[in-house]
Amino acid sequence: MKNNLPTTLRSFLSFVLLFLGTGFIAGSVVHFGEGITVWDSSVLLLGIILFVGASFAKGYGKNKKHSTAKQFVLFIIQSLLLALGIGMASGGTQHFIDTPEYAAILIPLGLSIGLFSYLWREKIKISNSNKIYTLLSTVILAVITWFALTGFNAIIPDSLRVGHGSHGHGHQATTEQEVIIDNHFTEDHQDDGHSH
């Protein structure tokens, strides 16, 4: 079979953009737990553009039956929800130690959004009885996952959190170090005063 290099490179590029988009979305969404900034919002927007653009190139662009404006907009919405769902689950997992309470919500919610948006986008048919079963199962699993992650957070030793690179924990550790240094300096200064 003859290898078509331009086609292979385009396919590879679309995969790269998909993963980059997901990574950008994951990083920005999880940082929203510490406050929404212009930078994180910009990274989120860039991630969405990359993911949706790559999805369009891989899926919609090759499928000739998607011809109307309504179908195009629907595909964009479906891809957007799928990107957000995957990004929420991925970002929550990566930064679980940094923001455990926020991540415990992001992960099950992201997986749920990802599942339903995937079923919707790929037009996977489910019977009415199975729709109810799927919905209830997803809700139950999401709640169980939230409880499990919350419990897991309670048993994580503090030694794993210190110096992990979290914005919140890192700032707290730095502040504690500064207090210790200040106290030590004050004690030394008082000792010098007493020695004179």
Residue pairs with C-beta under 8 A, 6 or more apart in sequence:
10 57
11 58
14 54
14 57
14 58
15 54
16 54
17 50
17 51
17 53
17 54
17 57
18 50
18 51
18 54
18 55
18 58
20 47
20 50
21 46
21 47
21 48
21 49
21 50
21 51
21 52
21 53
21 54
21 83
22 47
22 51
22 83
22 86
22 87
22 90
23 47
23 90
24 43
24 44
24 46
24 47
24 50
24 87
25 44
25 47
25 48
25 51
25 83
25 84
25 86
25 87
25 88
25 91
26 47
26 86
26 87
26 88
26 90
26 91
26 94
27 40
27 43
27 47
27 91
27 94
28 40
28 41
28 43
28 44
28 47
28 87
28 91
29 44
29 84
29 87
29 88
29 91
29 106
30 88
30 91
30 92
30 94
30 95
30 98
30 99
30 102
30 103
30 106
31 37
31 40
31 95
31 167
32 40
33 99
33 102
33 103
33 106
34 99
34 167
34 168
47 83
47 87
48 80
48 83
48 84
51 79
51 80
51 83
52 76
52 79
52 80
52 83
55 75
55 79
55 82
55 83
56 75
56 76
56 79
59 75
60 66
60 72
60 75
66 72
66 75
75 121
78 117
78 120
78 121
79 121
81 113
81 116
81 117
81 120
82 113
82 114
82 117
82 118
82 121
84 110
84 113
85 110
85 111
85 112
85 113
85 114
85 115
85 117
86 110
86 114
87 110
88 106
88 107
88 109
88 110
88 113
88 114
89 106
89 107
89 110
89 111
89 114
90 110
91 103
91 106
91 110
92 102
92 103
92 104
92 105
92 106
92 107
92 110
93 103
93 107
95 103
95 166
96 103
96 104
96 107
96 149
96 153
97 156
97 160
97 161
97 164
97 166
98 164
98 165
98 166
98 167
98 168
98 169
99 166
99 168
100 149
100 150
100 153
100 156
101 150
101 153
103 149
104 146
104 149
104 150
104 153
105 146
107 145
107 149
108 141
108 142
108 143
108 145
108 146
108 149
109 142
111 142
111 145
112 138
112 139
112 142
115 138
116 138
118 124
119 126
126 134
161 169
162 169
162 173
163 170
163 173
164 170
